[in-house]
């Protein structure tokens, strides 16, 4: 079951608040975002108890390209090339390919990859300061997401944490560090060719 919990939180996240609201730090970040890369730490908890933890590196480039590379406790790579999403598990010697629009539909990570106004799908609320971060909640306007609540913490113009709550009240916390914003990233970083001998599973449209 390791594959499911590792990438479900990532594939399971355009930004605009109502016209009467002022731009927020989150909106400004999304509006100016072209590329982002850094490190992450991800933990999943249920009933207040941590159940899984993982660390790795990430990179993204608009439109539609991202890399989410788990390095601990075991390797797994998610990579989107603008057309397809690959999930590669070297331990299982398996790579799964899905059309990107299908894989990212209503997914939290899509907030960074699309140009669609987030306010169309989410009610955005400023939550104030907590632990040195400015927090915003994104609550789905319709029942179109696996997550009942998304919270994003900002500091000095950058995203620092994400808190995701699913319909079963399972919570995922993703913390970002060593971030680089809008530095050039070659498209080759987001290309994937299954290694020889790897079993390839292709999702249907």
C-alpha positions in Angstrom: 0.0 0.0 0.0 3.0 2.3 0.1 2.4 3.8 -3.3 -1.1 4.9 -2.4 -0.3 7.0 0.7 2.8 8.5 -0.8 1.3 10.1 -3.8 -2.4 10.4 -2.9 -1.8 13.6 -0.9 0.0 15.1 -3.8 -2.4 14.0 -6.6 -5.5 14.1 -4.5 -4.2 20.7 -5.1 -5.4 29.5 -10.2 -6.0 31.9 -7.7 -8.5 34.7 -7.1 -10.6 35.8 -4.1 -13.9 37.5 -4.5 -13.8 40.9 -6.2 -14.3 42.8 -2.9 -11.2 41.3 -1.3 -7.6 42.6 -1.6 -4.9 40.5 -3.0 -3.3 38.2 -0.5 0.2 36.9 -0.2 -1.0 33.6 -1.5 -2.6 35.2 -4.6 0.6 37.2 -5.3 2.7 34.1 -5.0 0.6 32.1 -7.4 0.2 35.0 -9.9 4.0 35.4 -10.2 4.9 31.7 -10.1 6.7 30.3 -13.1 9.0 27.7 -11.5 9.7 26.4 -8.0 12.0 23.8 -6.6 13.2 22.7 -3.1 12.9 20.0 -0.5 9.8 18.7 1.3 8.9 16.7 4.4 5.5 15.0 4.4 3.6 13.4 7.3 0.2 11.7 7.4 -1.8 11.4 10.6 -5.1 9.9 11.7 -6.8 10.5 15.1 -4.0 12.8 16.0 -1.3 10.1 15.6 1.4 10.2 12.9 1.2 7.1 10.7 3.7 7.8 7.9 6.5 10.2 7.2 8.6 10.8 4.1 11.1 13.3 2.7 12.3 14.2 -0.8 12.8 16.9 -3.4 10.3 18.7 -5.7 10.3 20.9 -8.7 7.6 22.4 -10.9 7.3 24.5 -14.0 4.2 26.1 -15.4 2.3 24.9 -17.3 1.8 21.3 -16.3 5.3 20.1 -15.3 6.3 18.8 -11.9 8.6 16.4 -10.1 7.9 15.0 -6.7 10.8 12.7 -5.8 10.5 10.7 -2.5 13.9 9.7 -1.2 13.1 8.4 2.3 11.9 6.0 3.7 11.9 4.5 0.2 12.1 5.7 -3.3 9.2 6.7 -5.5 9.0 9.4 -8.2 6.0 11.3 -9.6 6.8 13.2 -12.7 4.5 15.2 -15.1 5.8 16.2 -18.5 2.8 18.5 -19.5 0.9 15.6 -21.1 1.1 12.6 -18.8 1.8 11.8 -15.1 4.2 9.0 -14.4 4.4 7.2 -11.0 7.7 5.2 -10.8 8.4 2.7 -8.0 11.9 1.3 -8.4 11.4 -1.3 -5.7 8.4 -2.7 -7.5 10.0 -2.2 -10.9 6.8 -0.6 -12.1 5.8 2.7 -13.8 2.3 3.8 -14.2 1.3 6.4 -16.8 -1.9 8.4 -16.8 -3.2 11.4 -18.9 -2.3 14.5 -17.0 -5.7 16.1 -17.1 -7.2 13.0 -15.6 -4.5 12.5 -12.9 -4.6 16.1 -11.7 -8.4 16.7 -11.8 -9.3 18.3 -8.5 -5.8 17.6 -7.1 -4.1 19.9 -4.6 -0.9 20.2 -6.7 -2.9 21.7 -9.6 -3.0 25.1 -7.7 0.6 25.5 -8.8 0.3 24.3 -12.4 -2.9 25.9 -13.8 -4.0 29.4 -14.7 -7.6 28.9 -13.6 -8.9 31.3 -10.8 -8.9 29.3 -7.6 -11.8 31.3 -6.3 -14.0 29.5 -8.8 -13.6 26.2 -7.0 -12.6 27.3 -3.4 -13.7 29.7 -0.8 -10.5 31.4 0.3 -10.2 32.6 3.9 -7.3 34.4 5.6 -6.7 32.6 9.0 -4.1 35.0 10.4 -0.7 34.2 11.9 0.3 30.9 13.5 3.9 29.8 14.3 5.3 32.6 12.2 3.3 31.8 9.1 0.3 33.6 7.5 -2.3 30.9 6.9 -5.1 30.7 4.3 -7.8 28.1 4.0 -9.2 26.8 0.7 -12.5 25.0 1.1 -14.0 23.4 -2.0 -17.2 25.1 -3.2 -18.4 21.8 -4.6 -17.9 18.2 -3.8 -15.2 17.8 -6.4 -12.1 17.1 -4.3 -10.9 14.2 -2.1 -10.0 16.9 0.5 -12.5 18.7 2.6 -10.0 21.4 3.5 -6.7 22.7 2.2 -4.6 25.2 4.3 -1.5 27.0 3.1 1.0 28.7 5.3 3.1 31.6 3.8 6.2 33.4 4.9 8.3 36.1 3.1 6.3 35.6 -0.1 6.8 31.8 -0.3 4.7 28.8 0.5 6.1 27.1 3.6 3.5 24.5 4.6 0.4 22.8 3.4 -2.2 21.1 5.6 -4.7 18.8 3.8 -7.7 17.2 5.5 -9.6 14.4 3.6 -13.2 13.2 4.0 -12.1 10.6 6.5 -10.4 13.3 8.7 -6.9 12.0 7.8 -4.5 14.9 7.8 -1.4 15.4 5.7 1.2 18.0 6.5 3.8 19.0 3.9 6.6 21.4 4.9 8.9 23.0 2.3 12.5 24.2 2.6 15.5 25.4 0.5 13.0 26.8 -2.0 14.1 28.5 -5.2 11.5 30.6 -7.0 11.4 31.4 -10.7 14.9 30.2 -11.4 15.3 28.5 -14.9 14.5 24.8 -15.0 15.1 22.9 -18.2 12.2 20.8 -19.5 14.4 17.7 -19.5 14.0 17.6 -15.7 10.4 16.6 -16.3 11.0 13.9 -18.9 10.7 10.2 -17.9 11.7 7.1 -19.8 10.9 3.8 -18.0 14.2 1.9 -17.4 14.7 -1.4 -19.2 12.8 -4.3 -17.5 10.3 -2.0 -15.7 6.7 -3.1 -16.0 4.6 -0.2 -17.5 0.9 0.2 -16.7 -0.9 2.7 -18.9 -4.2 4.3 -17.6 -7.0 4.7 -20.1 -8.6 8.0 -21.0 
